[in-house]
Amino acid sequence: MATRSPDPTRKAQIDAVLLKLPGVSARKINGLDAYFVSDRMFACISGQGVGLRLPTAVARELQFSRDNVVPFQPAGLGSTKEWIQIDR
C-alpha cells in the first residue's frame, strides 16, 4: 500500500503551528512528515489525518467520544494504545 504525500497546504498549515513550539523539529520518517521533541515523535501527517501521541486514557476517550478519531495505523501497521488519528 503506497503512502500518499500530504497536501502541501495542509503540511504548511501544520508546520506553521507546530514548528513555533519550543523544541519541535520536523523530518520524514518512513515516508511520513513527522514532528519531534527531543527525538521523540509526537505527531505526523498520515493519509487524510494527523496522527498524535497522547496519554492512553486521553486517546481512548477521544476514540469513543468523536467519530473522526480512529486508531493510528500508518500504512496498515498495527495500532498502539497511545496513538490516534484525527481525520479531516
C-alpha positions as CSV (number, residue, x, y, z in Angstrom):
1,M,0.0,0.0,0.0
2,A,1.6,3.3,-1.1
3,T,1.7,6.2,1.2
4,R,0.2,9.3,-0.4
5,S,2.0,12.6,0.1
6,P,0.0,15.0,2.2
7,D,-1.5,18.1,0.7
8,P,1.3,20.7,0.7
9,T,-1.1,23.3,2.0
10,R,-2.1,21.1,4.9
11,K,1.6,20.4,5.8
12,A,2.4,24.1,5.6
13,Q,-0.5,24.8,8.0
14,I,0.6,22.2,10.5
15,D,4.2,23.3,10.2
16,A,3.1,26.9,10.9
17,V,1.5,25.8,14.2
18,L,3.9,23.0,15.5
19,L,7.2,24.4,14.4
20,K,6.6,27.6,16.5
21,L,6.6,25.5,19.7
22,P,9.9,25.3,21.6
23,G,12.0,22.3,20.8
24,V,9.8,20.9,18.0
25,S,11.5,19.7,14.8
26,A,10.2,18.1,11.6
27,R,11.6,15.4,9.4
28,K,10.4,12.5,7.2
29,I,10.3,9.0,8.7
30,N,9.1,6.0,6.7
31,G,7.6,8.4,4.1
32,L,5.6,10.4,6.7
33,D,6.0,14.0,7.7
34,A,6.7,13.7,11.4
35,Y,7.2,16.1,14.3
36,F,9.6,15.5,17.2
37,V,10.6,16.9,20.6
38,S,13.9,15.6,21.9
39,D,14.0,13.0,19.1
40,R,10.6,11.5,20.2
41,M,7.8,11.6,17.7
42,F,4.6,13.1,18.9
43,A,2.7,13.8,15.7
44,C,2.7,13.0,12.0
45,I,0.7,13.6,8.8
46,S,-0.8,10.3,7.6
47,G,-3.4,9.8,4.9
48,Q,-6.4,12.1,5.4
49,G,-5.5,12.9,9.0
50,V,-2.9,13.7,11.6
51,G,-1.6,11.1,14.0
52,L,-1.0,12.2,17.6
53,R,0.7,10.5,20.6
54,L,-1.4,11.1,23.7
55,P,-1.7,9.6,27.2
56,T,-3.5,6.3,26.8
57,A,-6.6,7.4,28.8
58,V,-7.0,10.6,26.6
59,A,-6.5,8.6,23.4
60,R,-9.1,6.0,24.4
61,E,-11.6,8.7,25.5
62,L,-11.3,10.6,22.2
63,Q,-11.7,7.4,20.1
64,F,-15.0,6.7,21.9
65,S,-16.3,10.3,22.0
66,R,-15.6,11.6,18.5
67,D,-16.5,10.0,15.2
68,N,-13.5,11.5,13.3
69,V,-10.9,9.9,15.7
70,V,-9.6,6.4,14.9
71,P,-6.7,4.2,15.9
72,F,-3.5,5.4,14.2
73,Q,-2.3,2.8,11.7
74,P,0.1,4.3,9.1
75,A,0.5,2.1,6.0
76,G,-1.6,-0.6,7.7
77,L,0.7,-1.2,10.6
78,G,-0.7,-2.2,13.9
79,S,-2.1,0.5,16.2
80,T,-0.9,1.2,19.7
81,K,-2.9,2.5,22.7
82,E,-1.3,6.0,22.8
83,W,-1.6,6.8,19.1
84,I,-4.8,8.2,17.5
85,Q,-5.5,9.7,14.1
86,I,-7.8,12.6,13.7
87,D,-9.3,12.5,10.1
88,R,-10.5,15.5,8.2
